[in-house]
């Protein structure tokens, strides 16, 4: 339940920050937003099958994979912001940037990417949004790994 509520809340906060503070999301931000939505979906499915003896473990594996992917994406963006601020999201056009562009055309309020990955325009308690996202994905990964290794 925690991962479901937290991941969907993070998406909502991201959309509200973008709208109210006029912050432009970058392609890596949009990938992270999609990963949070996927985590929420898998967490909801996990709740639905939790009554089955192996249900929570079945949901924990894709949650761990999604969270690990989020750690990588957010970690890469943190690296760009701290150590390569003149670097774009990727040195050349990629398939995932095309995917983000298509998603942004279909549902712009959630997936419109118009910002730079190296721009840490807004900070809270000294950390950029990418750094906070890295922390959340790490927490979700730990929760999923705990569910995978927990004995019944």
Residue frames as a rotation matrix with the C-alpha (Angstrom) as fourth column:
UNK 1
0.570 0.822 0.000 0.00
0.822 -0.570 0.000 0.00
0.000 0.000 -1.000 0.00
UNK 2
0.344 -0.532 -0.774 2.89
0.266 -0.735 0.623 2.36
-0.900 -0.421 -0.112 0.84
UNK 3
-0.701 -0.679 0.217 4.47
0.369 -0.086 0.925 2.09
-0.610 0.729 0.311 -2.63
UNK 4
-0.196 0.729 0.656 1.11
0.961 0.009 0.277 2.59
0.196 0.684 -0.702 -4.35
UNK 5
0.766 0.551 -0.332 0.22
0.623 -0.763 0.171 5.75
-0.159 -0.338 -0.928 -2.41
UNK 6
0.215 -0.768 -0.603 3.75
0.181 -0.575 0.798 7.18
-0.960 -0.280 0.015 -2.41
UNK 7
-0.670 -0.535 0.515 4.44
0.571 0.072 0.818 6.64
-0.474 0.842 0.257 -6.11
UNK 8
0.020 0.748 0.664 1.11
0.930 -0.258 0.262 8.12
0.367 0.612 -0.701 -7.23
UNK 9
0.771 0.198 -0.605 1.59
0.494 -0.786 0.372 11.04
-0.403 -0.585 -0.704 -4.81
UNK 10
-0.206 -0.934 -0.291 5.02
0.314 -0.345 0.884 11.72
-0.927 0.091 0.364 -6.29
UNK 11
-0.563 0.097 0.821 3.51
0.823 -0.022 0.567 11.87
0.073 0.995 -0.067 -9.78
UNK 12
0.524 0.845 0.106 0.84
0.811 -0.533 0.240 14.27
0.259 -0.040 -0.965 -8.55
UNK 13
0.542 -0.412 -0.732 3.42
0.335 -0.693 0.638 16.48
-0.771 -0.591 -0.238 -6.82
UNK 14
-0.541 -0.799 0.263 5.55
0.531 -0.082 0.843 16.49
-0.652 0.596 0.468 -9.97
UNK 15
-0.239 0.552 0.799 2.62
0.890 -0.204 0.408 17.58
0.388 0.808 -0.443 -12.14
UNK 16
0.768 0.569 -0.294 1.60
0.640 -0.677 0.363 20.24
0.008 -0.466 -0.885 -9.62
UNK 17
0.131 -0.810 -0.572 5.15
0.375 -0.494 0.785 21.60
-0.918 -0.317 0.239 -9.35
UNK 18
-0.669 -0.393 0.631 5.37
0.703 -0.061 0.708 21.77
-0.240 0.917 0.317 -13.13
UNK 19
0.034 0.800 0.599 2.05
0.842 -0.346 0.414 23.58
0.538 0.491 -0.685 -13.45
UNK 20
0.832 0.420 -0.363 2.13
0.555 -0.635 0.538 25.91
-0.004 -0.648 -0.761 -10.45
UNK 21
0.411 -0.762 -0.501 5.81
0.119 -0.500 0.858 26.85
-0.904 -0.412 -0.115 -10.52
UNK 22
0.886 0.011 -0.463 6.19
-0.444 -0.267 -0.856 26.73
-0.133 0.964 -0.232 -14.30
UNK 23
-0.115 -0.923 0.368 8.92
-0.599 0.360 0.715 24.08
-0.793 -0.138 -0.594 -14.09
UNK 24
0.421 0.193 -0.886 9.67
-0.887 0.290 -0.358 22.31
0.188 0.937 0.294 -17.36
UNK 25
0.582 -0.181 0.793 10.10
-0.242 0.892 0.381 18.56
-0.776 -0.414 0.476 -17.09
UNK 26
-0.226 -0.741 -0.632 12.96
-0.942 0.002 0.334 17.00
-0.247 0.671 -0.699 -19.03
UNK 27
0.203 0.301 -0.932 12.92
-0.662 0.743 0.095 13.65
0.721 0.597 0.350 -20.86
UNK 28
-0.670 -0.477 -0.568 14.62
0.086 0.710 -0.698 11.90
0.737 -0.517 -0.435 -17.91
UNK 29
-0.821 0.469 0.326 12.02
-0.505 -0.330 -0.797 13.45
-0.266 -0.819 0.508 -15.57
UNK 30
0.111 0.910 -0.399 9.26
-0.991 0.129 0.019 12.03
0.069 0.393 0.917 -17.75
UNK 31
-0.138 -0.238 -0.961 10.88
-0.252 0.947 -0.198 8.58
0.958 0.215 -0.191 -17.75
UNK 32
-0.969 -0.232 -0.082 10.98
0.032 0.213 -0.977 8.74
0.244 -0.949 -0.199 -13.94
UNK 33
-0.469 0.872 0.140 7.33
-0.825 -0.376 -0.422 9.84
-0.315 -0.313 0.896 -13.85
UNK 34
0.233 0.524 -0.819 6.40
-0.782 0.602 0.163 6.86
0.579 0.602 0.550 -16.04
UNK 35
-0.520 -0.490 -0.700 8.36
0.031 0.808 -0.589 4.55
0.854 -0.328 -0.405 -13.74
UNK 36
-0.925 0.261 0.277 6.47
-0.335 -0.210 -0.918 5.91
-0.182 -0.942 0.282 -10.72
UNK 37
-0.003 0.973 -0.232 3.18
-0.997 -0.021 -0.074 5.24
-0.077 0.231 0.970 -12.52
UNK 38
0.092 -0.043 -0.995 4.32
-0.428 0.900 -0.079 1.70
0.899 0.433 0.064 -13.38
UNK 39
-0.888 -0.429 -0.169 5.37
-0.005 0.376 -0.927 1.14
0.461 -0.822 -0.336 -9.75
UNK 40
-0.606 0.737 0.299 1.93
-0.712 -0.335 -0.617 2.26
-0.354 -0.587 0.728 -8.63
UNK 41
0.249 0.698 -0.671 0.26
-0.906 0.413 0.094 -0.11
0.343 0.584 0.735 -11.08
UNK 42
-0.226 -0.416 -0.881 2.38
-0.097 0.909 -0.405 -3.07
0.969 -0.006 -0.246 -9.99
UNK 43
-0.977 -0.096 0.189 1.77
-0.187 -0.029 -0.982 -2.18
0.100 -0.995 0.010 -6.32
UNK 44
-0.189 0.979 0.078 -1.99
-0.956 -0.166 -0.242 -2.14
-0.224 -0.120 0.967 -6.98
UNK 45
0.317 0.234 -0.919 -1.75
-0.582 0.813 0.007 -5.54
0.749 0.533 0.394 -8.66
UNK 46
-0.662 -0.647 -0.378 0.31
-0.042 0.536 -0.843 -6.75
0.748 -0.542 -0.382 -5.72
UNK 47
-0.741 0.477 0.472 -2.44
-0.624 -0.230 -0.747 -5.72
-0.248 -0.848 0.468 -3.33
UNK 48
0.213 0.891 -0.400 -4.95
-0.970 0.243 0.026 -7.60
0.120 0.382 0.916 -5.45
UNK 49
0.448 -0.097 -0.889 -2.97
-0.201 0.958 -0.206 -10.87
0.871 0.270 0.409 -5.27
UNK 50
-0.361 -0.671 0.648 -1.61
-0.761 -0.189 -0.620 -10.42
0.538 -0.717 -0.443 -1.72
UNK 51
0.406 0.588 0.700 -3.98
-0.877 0.465 0.118 -13.05
-0.256 -0.662 0.705 -0.36
UNK 52
0.886 -0.176 -0.428 -2.22
-0.075 0.857 -0.510 -15.71
0.457 0.484 0.746 -2.43
UNK 53
0.808 -0.565 -0.170 0.80
0.396 0.305 0.866 -17.20
-0.437 -0.767 0.470 -0.59
UNK 54
-0.227 -0.948 0.224 3.29
0.854 -0.084 0.513 -16.06
-0.468 0.308 0.829 -3.25
UNK 55
0.587 0.603 0.540 1.31
0.799 -0.541 -0.264 -13.02
0.133 0.586 -0.799 -4.41
UNK 56
0.914 -0.243 -0.324 3.39
-0.098 -0.909 0.406 -10.37
-0.393 -0.340 -0.854 -2.71
UNK 57
-0.049 -0.978 0.204 6.61
0.115 0.197 0.974 -11.94
-0.992 0.071 0.103 -3.96
UNK 58
-0.024 0.107 0.994 5.27
0.970 0.244 -0.002 -12.03
-0.243 0.964 -0.109 -7.51
UNK 59
0.865 0.376 0.334 4.57
0.444 -0.882 -0.157 -8.31
0.235 0.284 -0.929 -7.32
UNK 60
0.726 -0.614 -0.310 7.84
-0.039 -0.487 0.872 -7.53
-0.687 -0.621 -0.378 -5.52
UNK 61
-0.058 -0.801 0.596 10.02
0.722 0.378 0.579 -8.76
-0.689 0.464 0.557 -8.38
UNK 62
0.100 0.069 0.993 8.73
0.889 -0.454 -0.058 -6.32
0.447 0.888 -0.107 -11.04
UNK 63
0.976 0.214 0.032 8.63
0.171 -0.852 0.495 -3.60
0.133 -0.478 -0.868 -8.39
UNK 64
0.443 -0.887 -0.132 12.31
0.258 -0.014 0.966 -4.22
-0.858 -0.462 0.223 -7.65
UNK 65
-0.210 -0.508 0.835 13.16
0.941 0.126 0.313 -4.10
-0.264 0.852 0.452 -11.37
UNK 66
0.481 0.463 0.744 11.20
0.654 -0.755 0.046 -0.88
0.583 0.465 -0.666 -11.90
UNK 67
0.976 -0.134 -0.173 12.73
0.048 -0.642 0.765 0.72
-0.213 -0.755 -0.620 -8.80
UNK 68
0.145 -0.978 0.148 16.24
0.540 0.203 0.817 -0.33
-0.829 -0.039 0.558 -9.85
UNK 69
-0.073 -0.085 0.994 15.62
0.967 -0.248 0.050 1.21
0.243 0.965 0.100 -13.26
UNK 70
0.828 0.447 0.339 14.47
0.336 -0.879 0.339 4.38
0.449 -0.166 -0.878 -11.49
UNK 71
0.669 -0.680 -0.300 17.65
0.232 -0.192 0.953 4.42
-0.706 -0.708 0.029 -9.39
UNK 72
-0.208 -0.777 0.595 19.68
0.864 0.140 0.484 4.23
-0.460 0.614 0.642 -12.59
UNK 73
0.128 0.325 0.937 17.71
0.817 -0.570 0.086 6.95
0.562 0.755 -0.339 -14.43
UNK 74
0.967 0.242 0.084 17.59
0.147 -0.793 0.592 9.34
0.210 -0.559 -0.802 -11.45
UNK 75
0.485 -0.861 -0.151 21.24
0.409 0.071 0.910 8.61
-0.773 -0.503 0.386 -10.66
UNK 76
-0.205 -0.519 0.830 22.20
0.977 -0.062 0.203 9.43
-0.054 0.853 0.520 -14.24
UNK 77
0.482 0.446 0.754 20.30
0.516 -0.840 0.167 12.71
0.708 0.309 -0.635 -14.06
UNK 78
0.944 -0.227 -0.239 21.96
0.123 -0.431 0.894 13.59
-0.306 -0.873 -0.379 -10.73
UNK 79
0.063 -0.971 0.229 25.33
0.746 0.198 0.635 12.86
-0.663 0.131 0.737 -12.35
UNK 80
-0.030 -0.013 0.999 24.46
0.888 -0.460 0.021 15.15
0.459 0.888 0.025 -15.28
UNK 81
0.808 0.456 0.373 23.36
0.263 -0.846 0.464 17.94
0.527 -0.276 -0.804 -12.92
UNK 82
0.871 -0.466 -0.155 26.41
0.055 -0.221 0.974 17.71
-0.488 -0.857 -0.167 -10.66
UNK 83
0.054 -0.980 0.192 29.26
0.221 0.199 0.955 16.79
-0.974 -0.009 0.228 -12.97
UNK 84
-0.755 -0.292 0.587 28.25
0.615 -0.004 0.789 17.53
-0.228 0.956 0.183 -16.56
UNK 85
-0.148 0.806 -0.573 25.89
0.320 -0.509 -0.799 20.52
-0.936 -0.302 -0.183 -16.47
UNK 86
-0.298 0.030 -0.954 26.45
-0.758 -0.615 0.217 21.34
-0.581 0.788 0.206 -20.13
UNK 87
-0.996 -0.071 0.055 25.46
-0.032 0.850 0.526 17.81
-0.084 0.522 -0.849 -21.19
UNK 88
-0.227 0.960 -0.163 22.04
-0.900 -0.144 0.411 17.20
0.371 0.240 0.897 -22.68
UNK 89
0.518 0.521 0.679 20.00
-0.765 0.637 0.095 14.15
-0.383 -0.569 0.728 -21.66
UNK 90
0.478 -0.462 0.747 21.90
0.460 0.856 0.236 12.05
-0.749 0.231 0.621 -24.17
UNK 91
-0.396 -0.768 -0.504 24.58
-0.028 -0.538 0.842 12.96
-0.918 0.347 0.192 -26.69
UNK 92
-0.944 0.149 -0.294 22.39
-0.299 -0.014 0.954 11.92
0.138 0.989 0.058 -29.63
UNK 93
-0.070 0.995 0.064 18.68
-0.983 -0.080 0.166 11.28
0.171 -0.052 0.984 -30.25
UNK 94
-0.953 -0.246 0.177 17.54
-0.288 0.915 -0.282 8.04
-0.093 -0.320 -0.943 -28.67
UNK 95
-0.569 0.772 -0.285 14.53
0.286 0.510 0.811 5.74
0.771 0.380 -0.511 -28.88
UNK 96
-0.271 0.496 -0.825 13.43
0.962 0.115 -0.248 6.66
-0.028 -0.861 -0.508 -25.37
UNK 97
-0.750 0.022 -0.661 13.43
0.067 -0.992 -0.109 10.38
-0.658 -0.126 0.742 -26.18
UNK 98
-0.834 0.498 -0.238 11.21
-0.318 -0.082 0.945 9.60
0.451 0.863 0.227 -29.18
UNK 99
-0.383 0.688 -0.616 8.94
0.707 0.647 0.284 7.61
0.594 -0.327 -0.735 -26.87
UNK 100
-0.468 0.164 -0.869 8.74
0.694 -0.540 -0.476 10.54
-0.547 -0.826 0.139 -24.44
UNK 101
-0.913 0.115 -0.392 7.93
-0.301 -0.838 0.455 12.91
-0.276 0.533 0.800 -27.33
UNK 102
-0.640 0.709 -0.296 5.09
0.010 0.392 0.920 10.64
0.769 0.586 -0.258 -28.52
UNK 103
-0.274 0.530 -0.803 3.71
0.937 0.335 -0.099 10.27
0.217 -0.779 -0.588 -24.99
UNK 104
-0.685 -0.057 -0.726 3.89
0.366 -0.889 -0.276 14.05
-0.630 -0.455 0.629 -24.58
UNK 105
-0.895 0.407 -0.183 1.81
-0.371 -0.451 0.812 14.53
0.249 0.794 0.554 -27.69
UNK 106
-0.377 0.780 -0.500 -0.84
0.334 0.617 0.712 12.09
0.864 0.102 -0.493 -26.43
UNK 107
0.638 0.555 -0.533 -1.02
0.675 -0.071 0.734 13.25
0.370 -0.829 -0.420 -22.78
UNK 108
0.040 -0.739 0.672 0.87
0.231 -0.648 -0.726 16.52
0.972 0.184 0.145 -22.37
UNK 109
0.587 0.197 0.785 -0.12
-0.613 -0.526 0.590 17.23
0.530 -0.827 -0.188 -18.76
UNK 110
0.903 -0.238 0.359 1.74
-0.117 0.667 0.736 14.08
-0.414 -0.706 0.574 -17.67
UNK 111
0.438 -0.712 0.550 4.40
0.670 0.666 0.328 13.50
-0.599 0.224 0.768 -20.29
UNK 112
0.910 -0.131 0.394 5.33
0.217 -0.658 -0.721 16.80
0.354 0.741 -0.570 -21.99
UNK 113
0.330 -0.888 -0.321 9.10
0.800 0.082 0.595 17.18
-0.502 -0.453 0.737 -21.90
UNK 114
0.782 -0.052 0.621 10.38
0.391 -0.735 -0.554 20.68
0.485 0.676 -0.555 -22.57
UNK 115
0.869 -0.462 0.177 13.14
-0.443 -0.568 0.693 21.11
-0.220 -0.681 -0.698 -19.99
UNK 116
0.214 -0.896 -0.389 16.83
-0.602 0.193 -0.775 20.34
0.770 0.400 -0.498 -19.84
UNK 117
0.690 0.024 -0.724 18.09
0.362 0.854 0.374 17.32
0.627 -0.520 0.580 -17.90
UNK 118
-0.311 -0.922 -0.233 21.04
0.753 -0.089 -0.652 19.33
0.580 -0.378 0.722 -16.58
UNK 119
-0.425 0.221 0.878 18.82
-0.305 -0.948 0.091 22.06
0.852 -0.229 0.470 -15.13
UNK 120
-0.412 0.303 -0.860 18.14
0.843 0.486 -0.233 21.69
0.347 -0.820 -0.455 -11.40
UNK 121
-0.398 0.258 0.881 15.91
0.113 -0.939 0.325 24.76
0.911 0.229 0.344 -11.37
UNK 122
0.419 0.640 0.644 14.13
-0.636 -0.299 0.711 23.98
0.648 -0.708 0.282 -8.11
UNK 123
-0.549 -0.611 -0.569 15.58
0.068 0.646 -0.760 22.61
0.833 -0.457 -0.313 -4.89
UNK 124
0.641 0.688 0.341 14.02
-0.390 -0.091 0.916 21.58
0.661 -0.720 0.210 -1.60
UNK 125
0.895 -0.367 0.255 16.25
-0.185 0.216 0.959 21.31
-0.407 -0.905 0.125 1.47
UNK 126
0.092 -0.951 -0.294 19.26
-0.725 -0.266 0.636 21.70
-0.683 0.155 -0.714 -0.80
UNK 127
-0.586 -0.263 0.766 18.39
0.193 0.873 0.448 18.74
-0.787 0.410 -0.461 -3.04
UNK 128
-0.720 0.318 -0.617 17.20
-0.693 -0.380 0.612 18.86
-0.040 0.868 0.494 -6.63
UNK 129
0.387 0.921 0.055 14.11
-0.890 0.388 -0.241 17.00
-0.243 0.045 0.969 -7.79
UNK 130
0.405 -0.308 -0.861 16.37
-0.461 0.745 -0.483 14.37
0.790 0.592 0.160 -9.37
UNK 131
-0.706 -0.705 0.068 18.17
-0.374 0.290 -0.881 13.84
0.601 -0.647 -0.468 -6.05
UNK 132
-0.349 0.687 0.638 14.85
-0.831 0.088 -0.550 13.44
-0.434 -0.722 0.539 -4.22
UNK 133
0.602 0.597 -0.530 13.73
-0.788 0.551 -0.274 11.03
0.128 0.583 0.802 -6.91
UNK 134
-0.153 -0.759 -0.633 16.90
-0.400 0.633 -0.663 9.00
0.904 0.152 -0.401 -6.47
UNK 135
-0.840 -0.135 0.525 16.13
-0.541 0.142 -0.829 8.73
0.038 -0.981 -0.192 -2.77
UNK 136
0.090 0.964 0.250 12.53
-0.879 0.195 -0.435 7.63
-0.468 -0.181 0.865 -3.38
UNK 137
0.545 0.077 -0.835 13.52
-0.640 0.682 -0.355 5.02
0.542 0.728 0.421 -5.96
UNK 138
-0.566 -0.797 -0.210 16.16
-0.386 0.481 -0.787 3.69
0.729 -0.364 -0.580 -3.56
UNK 139
-0.618 0.424 0.662 13.55
-0.698 0.090 -0.710 3.43
-0.361 -0.901 0.240 -0.80
UNK 140
0.480 0.848 -0.226 11.13
-0.851 0.387 -0.355 1.62
-0.213 0.363 0.907 -3.15
UNK 141
0.142 -0.525 -0.839 13.91
-0.519 0.682 -0.515 -0.77
0.843 0.509 -0.176 -4.16
UNK 142
-0.843 -0.475 0.252 14.64
-0.437 0.332 -0.836 -1.56
0.313 -0.815 -0.487 -0.52
UNK 143
-0.181 0.870 0.458 10.92
-0.818 0.125 -0.561 -2.14
-0.546 -0.477 0.689 0.17
UNK 144
0.616 0.421 -0.666 10.65
-0.757 0.550 -0.353 -4.47
0.218 0.722 0.657 -2.83
UNK 145
-0.249 -0.782 -0.571 13.80
-0.413 0.619 -0.668 -6.39
0.876 0.070 -0.477 -1.87
UNK 146
-0.773 0.053 0.633 12.47
-0.619 0.158 -0.769 -6.75
-0.141 -0.986 -0.090 1.67
UNK 147
0.286 0.952 0.107 9.21
-0.845 0.304 -0.441 -8.18
-0.452 0.036 0.891 0.30
UNK 148
0.430 -0.195 -0.881 11.19
-0.644 0.618 -0.451 -10.58
0.633 0.761 0.140 -1.90
UNK 149
-0.485 -0.784 -0.388 13.26
-0.233 0.544 -0.806 -11.90
0.843 -0.300 -0.446 0.97
UNK 150
-0.372 0.416 0.830 10.60
-0.928 -0.174 -0.329 -11.90
0.007 -0.893 0.451 3.68
UNK 151
-0.939 0.087 -0.331 9.62
0.082 0.996 0.027 -15.33
0.333 -0.001 -0.943 4.98
UNK 152
-0.088 0.978 0.188 5.96
-0.583 -0.204 0.787 -16.10
0.808 -0.040 0.588 5.47
